[in-house]
Amino acid sequence: MPVVDMLMPKMGESIAEATIVTWRKKPGDTVKKDEIILEISTDKVDSEVPAPTSGVLTDILFEKDATVEVGKVIARIDTDGKGGGVSASAPAAAAAAAPAAAPAPVASHVAAPAPAKAPLAVTAGGSTPVPRHDGKNFYSPVVRAMAKEHGIALEEISQLEGSGKDGRINKYDLEAYIAQRKAAPSPDVRKAAVPVSAAGAAPAPVGAAPASTPRDAFGPKRTLEQLGLDAKRVEVVKMGTVRKAIVKAMRNTLDTAAHVSQVHEVDLTNIVKFREAIKKRFLADYGFNLTYTSFFIWAACRALEAFPMVNSMINGDEIIVKKFVNFGFAVALDNGDLIVPNIKNAQDLNLVGIARAVDDLGKRAKEGGLTPNDTSGGTFTLTNVGGFGPIMGMPLINQPESGIMGAGKIVKRPVMVTEDLWGFRDMVYLSLSFDHRIVDGALAGRFMMRVENELQNFDTKSTGLERRG
């Protein structure tokens, strides 16, 4: 019976896995080609996944909240439309997964995970956090989260024998190892077995401080009773995939970058007057609004071209200086989450082009229409907090970038224009948070002075907008 395997789709070059948010269909349901049958979420965007063919959905191999690698089979569709069929590989896989002494399990629409093999006898040691890839093995978000929670470093987990595809370690392998680890015989055995480096370096002397490991982004999870809270007087809200990604990203950037901030005061009077004079005609001519965010991005692109080290990233003991600007800007979503799409090659766009990109990406972000490409590959970021009231913000760097600019609320206040003259001017505070590992204070100051100069001396005539009739 012809059965089609439905694979976890590839959502972009940097996306290796996705989490199943919900299934819209259940086994036995008839599906049509291109009909949406499940929703998935990555750390970038949420997406709907259509059926690759028409037929009857016979098997769902991963349930809601499961994180699945790209290209892995997640469901099967019987194209004859009779239902009840499974692909030839399914029974064999189920039989292989069953313990030898147990009878074959009754067929189920959810594939049972393969039981974990007995883990290798390994010893605790090392301090390297478990990455997504270590050059040899792939570690899923679930496995990495469990490793952090239980203090298991890469040096330790890499010695385990996995029961997943190509020997990958899954959560069942790690659960089994953690149980074995807790029942380990003697601390003395572990101490004696601490590995020595390939160069033959001696282990750290007794009493030496242990190497630090990054903090768990989420912290310990306790019951309401343990927290001293009454369940009737609180609401427990489960974090979505995007919010979890934000939590991890914010903790990661604090653990990674050496954050330093500067604040510059900028006179936007000329730009405010210019925008007020043309905004109605601009909307009529182009069909979208000319925002202050567009001016900030335009000025920052000019400054990044002049000071490209601010547009760089660290790669081991090297610095990669990027000759293009993929300019990210933060968009607040209606559900309270935050997403950062970026304008590709923004250095090549004029003010109108930047404004068009800001409008397009901003609308698609709020409508859930962004692609993974829209949110990956950024080189520098702006967050405009002024629209929400603050006069100043000190944002955290968006890894692996080296800088992020924050724009506060534009306020009209008295300023000394000349030595003898005071006047009311439209002023804004612009901040730069930068990674002091790459960017020094002097460079940051020169960069921000260039931004300030571009904004305060903005040549409105060069745009040609005021001459449009």
C-alpha positions in Angstrom: 0.0 0.0 0.0 1.6 3.3 -1.0 2.5 5.3 2.0 4.3 8.7 1.9 6.6 9.8 4.7 6.1 13.4 5.8 9.4 15.0 6.9 10.2 17.8 9.2 10.7 20.7 6.7 13.9 22.7 6.4 13.1 26.2 7.5 16.4 27.9 6.7 20.2 27.4 6.5 20.7 28.0 10.2 17.7 25.9 11.4 18.5 22.3 12.4 15.4 21.4 14.3 11.9 22.5 15.1 9.3 21.9 17.9 5.8 20.6 17.2 3.3 23.2 18.6 0.1 21.3 17.7 -1.3 18.7 15.3 -4.4 19.9 13.5 -5.2 16.4 12.3 -5.2 13.0 14.0 -4.6 9.5 12.7 -7.4 8.3 10.5 -8.3 11.8 9.3 -8.4 12.5 5.5 -6.0 15.2 4.4 -5.7 17.0 1.1 -2.5 18.1 -0.5 -1.3 21.5 0.8 -3.8 21.4 3.7 -2.2 22.5 7.0 -1.9 19.5 9.3 0.5 20.8 12.0 2.2 23.9 13.4 5.8 24.0 14.2 8.1 26.5 16.0 11.8 27.2 15.8 13.9 29.7 17.9 13.3 32.1 15.0 9.7 31.9 13.8 6.5 29.8 13.9 5.2 28.1 10.7 2.4 26.0 9.4 3.2 22.8 7.6 1.0 21.5 4.8 0.4 17.9 3.7 2.8 16.8 0.9 0.0 14.7 -0.7 -3.6 13.7 -0.3 -4.7 10.6 1.5 -5.3 9.4 5.1 -3.0 10.3 7.9 -2.0 6.9 9.3 0.8 7.6 11.7 2.0 10.5 13.9 5.5 9.7 15.0 6.1 12.7 17.3 3.6 14.3 19.6 3.1 17.9 20.6 6.1 19.7 22.2 8.6 17.2 20.7 11.7 18.8 19.2 12.6 17.1 15.9 15.6 17.4 13.6 15.1 18.7 10.1 14.5 15.9 7.6 13.2 13.4 10.1 10.0 11.5 9.4 7.2 13.0 11.6 4.1 11.4 10.0 2.9 9.0 7.3 0.1 9.4 4.8 -1.7 6.6 3.0 -2.2 7.9 -0.5 -4.8 5.2 -1.3 -7.1 6.9 1.1 -8.2 3.7 2.8 -6.5 4.3 6.1 -4.9 1.8 8.4 -1.9 1.4 6.2 1.7 2.0 7.4 4.9 2.0 5.5 6.9 -1.2 5.3 9.6 0.2 7.4 7.3 1.0 10.3 6.6 -2.6 11.7 10.2 -3.5 11.3 11.3 -0.4 13.2 8.7 -1.1 15.9 9.9 -4.7 16.2 13.5 -3.6 16.4 12.7 -1.1 19.1 10.9 -3.6 21.3 12.9 -5.5 24.0 13.9 -9.0 23.0 12.0 -10.7 25.9 8.8 -8.7 25.4 6.0 -9.4 22.9 5.5 -7.0 20.0 3.5 -4.0 21.2 0.0 -3.2 19.9 0.3 -0.8 16.9 -0.1 2.8 18.0 -0.3 6.0 16.1 2.6 7.4 18.1 6.0 5.7 17.5 7.5 4.4 20.8 11.0 5.7 21.4 13.8 3.1 21.3 14.9 2.0 24.7 18.2 3.5 25.7 21.2 1.3 25.5 23.2 0.9 28.7 25.4 4.0 28.8 29.2 3.7 28.9 30.9 3.9 32.2 32.2 7.5 32.1 33.6 9.8 34.7 32.5 13.3 35.6 34.9 16.0 34.5 35.3 19.1 32.3 33.4 22.4 32.2 32.5 22.9 28.5 28.8 23.4 28.1 27.1 21.0 25.7 26.7 22.7 22.3 24.4 22.0 19.4 27.2 20.3 17.5 30.7 19.3 18.7 32.0 18.5 15.3 31.0 14.8 15.7 27.7 14.6 17.5 24.4 16.5 17.4 22.8 17.4 20.7 19.1 18.3 20.7 17.7 21.2 22.9 16.1 18.7 25.3 19.5 16.9 25.8 21.3 20.2 26.2 18.8 21.4 28.8 19.0 18.2 30.7 22.8 18.3 30.7 22.7 21.9 32.1 20.2 21.0 34.8 22.3 18.1 36.0 25.7 19.7 35.5 26.9 17.4 32.8 29.6 18.9 30.6 30.6 18.1 27.0 33.6 16.2 28.1 31.3 13.8 30.0 28.3 13.5 27.6 30.5 12.9 24.6 31.6 9.6 26.1 28.1 8.2 26.2 26.8 5.7 23.7 23.6 6.9 22.1 20.6 4.8 20.9 19.3 7.4 18.4 20.0 7.7 14.7 23.7 7.5 13.8 24.4 6.9 17.5 23.0 10.2 18.7 22.2 10.7 22.3 18.5 11.2 23.1 16.8 12.2 26.3 16.2 8.5 27.2 19.9 7.8 27.0 20.7 10.7 29.2 17.9 9.9 31.7 19.4 6.4 32.0 22.9 7.8 32.4 21.8 10.3 35.1 20.2 7.5 37.0 23.4 5.4 36.8 25.4 8.5 37.7 23.5 9.1 40.9 24.1 5.5 41.8 27.8 5.7 41.1 29.9 3.8 43.7 32.5 6.1 45.2 33.6 9.7 44.7 37.2 8.5 45.1 36.9 6.5 41.9 35.7 9.6 40.0 38.5 11.7 41.4 41.1 9.1 40.3 39.6 8.9 36.8 39.6 12.6 36.0 41.0 12.7 32.4 44.3 14.3 31.6 44.7 16.5 28.5 46.4 15.1 25.4 49.5 17.1 26.2 49.8 15.2 29.4 49.0 18.2 31.7 48.5 17.3 35.3 45.0 17.7 36.9 44.2 20.8 38.8 45.7 20.8 42.4 43.5 19.9 45.3 41.6 23.0 46.5 41.7 24.7 43.2 38.4 26.5 42.3 36.3 24.5 39.8 35.9 26.0 36.3 32.7 28.0 36.1 29.9 26.8 33.8 27.2 29.0 32.3 24.1 29.5 34.5 20.9 27.7 33.6 18.7 30.3 31.8 15.5 29.2 33.5 16.7 28.4 37.0 15.2 25.7 39.2 11.6 24.8 38.8 9.6 24.4 42.0 6.0 23.7 42.9 3.6 26.5 43.9 3.6 24.9 47.4 7.4 25.1 47.6 7.2 28.8 46.5 4.6 29.5 49.2 1.9 30.5 46.6 -1.8 29.7 46.6 -2.8 28.1 43.3 -6.2 30.0 43.4 -4.4 33.4 43.5 -2.0 32.9 40.6 -2.0 32.0 37.0 0.7 29.6 35.6 1.5 30.5 32.0 3.5 28.0 30.0 6.3 29.6 28.0 6.0 29.4 24.2 8.9 28.4 22.0 9.8 32.1 21.1 9.8 33.1 24.8 12.0 30.2 25.7 14.4 31.2 22.9 14.4 34.8 24.3 15.2 33.5 27.8 18.1 31.4 26.5 19.4 34.2 24.3 19.4 36.8 27.0 21.2 34.5 29.5 23.6 33.5 26.8 24.6 37.0 25.9 25.2 37.9 29.5 27.4 34.8 29.9 29.2 35.5 26.6 29.8 39.2 25.9 31.5 41.9 28.1 28.7 44.4 28.0 29.5 48.1 28.2 27.2 51.0 27.3 27.4 54.6 26.3 24.7 57.2 25.9 24.7 60.1 23.5 22.2 63.0 23.3 21.2 63.9 19.8 19.3 66.9 18.4 16.6 65.6 16.0 14.9 69.0 15.5 15.6 69.1 11.7 14.5 65.6 11.1 11.3 66.0 13.2 10.4 69.1 11.2 11.2 67.4 7.9 9.2 64.3 8.7 6.2 66.3 9.9 6.3 68.3 6.7 6.3 65.3 4.3 4.7 62.4 6.2 1.2 62.7 4.6 2.6 63.0 1.1 5.1 60.2 1.8 2.2 57.9 2.8 0.2 58.9 -0.2 3.2 58.4 -2.6 4.6 55.1 -1.2 1.8 53.5 0.8 3.7 53.2 4.1 4.8 55.5 6.9 8.2 57.1 7.3 9.2 56.3 10.8 12.0 57.6 13.1 13.3 54.0 13.2 14.2 54.4 9.5 16.3 57.5 10.2 18.1 55.8 13.0 18.9 52.7 10.8 20.0 54.9 7.9 22.4 56.9 10.1 23.8 53.8 11.8 24.5 52.2 8.4 26.6 55.2 7.5 28.5 54.9 10.8 29.0 51.1 10.4 30.6 51.7 7.0 33.0 54.1 8.6 33.7 51.9 11.7 33.3 48.3 10.5 34.8 46.8 13.7 31.5 47.6 15.3 29.9 45.3 12.6 32.1 42.3 13.6 31.9 39.1 15.6 34.3 36.9 17.5 35.1 33.4 16.2 37.4 31.7 18.6 40.5 33.9 18.8 39.7 35.6 15.5 37.6 38.6 14.7 35.3 38.4 11.6 34.7 41.9 10.2 31.7 41.9 8.0 31.6 44.1 4.8 27.8 44.1 4.7 25.2 45.2 7.1 22.2 43.0 7.9 20.5 45.5 10.1 18.1 44.0 12.7 15.4 45.9 14.5 13.3 44.7 17.4 9.5 44.2 16.9 7.2 43.8 19.8 4.5 41.3 19.1 0.9 41.5 20.3 1.4 38.5 22.6 4.3 40.2 24.5 7.0 38.3 22.7 9.9 40.1 20.8 11.3 39.2 17.4 14.2 40.7 15.5 14.0 40.6 11.7 16.9 42.1 9.8 17.2 44.1 6.6 19.6 42.4 4.3 22.4 44.6 2.8 20.9 47.7 4.4 24.1 49.6 3.6 23.0 49.7 -0.1 19.6 51.2 0.6 18.5 54.8 0.7 16.1 56.2 3.3 13.0 55.2 1.3 14.4 51.6 0.8 15.1 51.3 4.5 11.6 52.6 5.4 10.0 50.2 2.9 11.9 47.2 4.5 11.0 48.3 8.1 7.3 48.5 7.1 7.4 45.1 5.3 9.3 43.2 8.0 7.4 44.9 10.8 4.0 43.9 9.3 5.0 40.4 8.6 6.4 40.0 12.1 3.1 40.9 13.6 1.2 38.7 11.2 3.4 35.7 11.7 4.7 35.8 8.1 8.4 36.0 8.7 10.7 33.3 7.3 13.8 32.0 9.0 15.9 33.9 6.6 14.3 37.2 7.8 15.5 36.6 11.3 18.9 35.0 10.8 22.3 36.4 9.8 22.0 39.8 11.5 25.1 41.9 12.0 23.9 44.9 14.1 20.6 45.7 15.9 18.5 48.6 16.9 15.7 48.6 19.5 13.5 51.7 19.6 12.0 51.7 23.1 10.9 55.3 22.8 7.5 54.3 21.4 6.7 52.7 24.7 7.6 55.7 26.8 11.2 55.3 28.1 13.6 58.2 27.4 16.5 55.7 27.5 17.3 52.0 27.2 20.3 49.9 27.7 19.7 46.8 25.6 21.5 43.5 25.6 23.6 42.5 22.6 22.0 40.1 20.1 24.6 37.3 19.8 26.9 36.9 18.0 26.8 40.6 17.1 29.1 43.1 18.8 26.7 46.0 19.3 23.1 47.1 19.7 21.8 50.7 19.6 18.9 51.8 21.7 16.7 54.8 20.9 14.6 56.5 23.6 11.6 58.8 23.4 12.0 62.0 21.4 11.3 64.9 23.9 11.0 68.6 23.2 13.1 70.5 25.9 15.1 73.6 26.4 18.6 73.4 25.1 21.4 76.0 24.8 21.6 76.5 21.0 24.5 79.0 21.1 26.5 80.6 23.9 23.8 83.3 24.3 20.6 81.6 23.1 18.3 78.9 24.6 15.7 77.2 22.5 13.3 74.3 22.5 14.7 71.4 20.5 13.6 67.8 19.8 16.1 65.7 21.7 16.6 62.0 21.9 19.0 59.7 23.9 20.7 57.1 21.8 22.6 54.3 23.6 25.1 51.8 22.4 25.7 48.5 24.2 28.9 46.9 22.9 31.0 43.9 23.5 34.2 45.3 25.1 36.1 42.2 24.0 36.1 43.7 20.5 35.0 47.3 20.7 36.8 49.7 23.0 35.3 52.8 24.5 37.0 55.2 22.1 35.8 53.3 19.0 32.3 53.1 20.4 32.4 56.9 21.1 33.6 57.7 17.5 30.9 55.4 16.1 28.1 57.1 18.0 29.5 60.6 17.2 29.2 59.6 13.5 25.6 58.5 14.1 24.9 61.8 15.9 26.5 63.8 13.1 24.5 62.0 10.4 21.2 62.7 12.2 21.9 66.3 13.3 23.2 67.3 9.8 20.8 65.2 7.8 20.5 66.8 4.4 16.8 66.7 3.7 17.3 68.0 0.1 19.5 65.0 -0.8 16.5 62.7 -0.5 14.4 64.6 -3.1 11.3 63.9 -1.0 10.4 67.5 -0.4 10.4 68.2 -4.1 7.9 65.5 -5.0 4.6 67.0 -6.2 
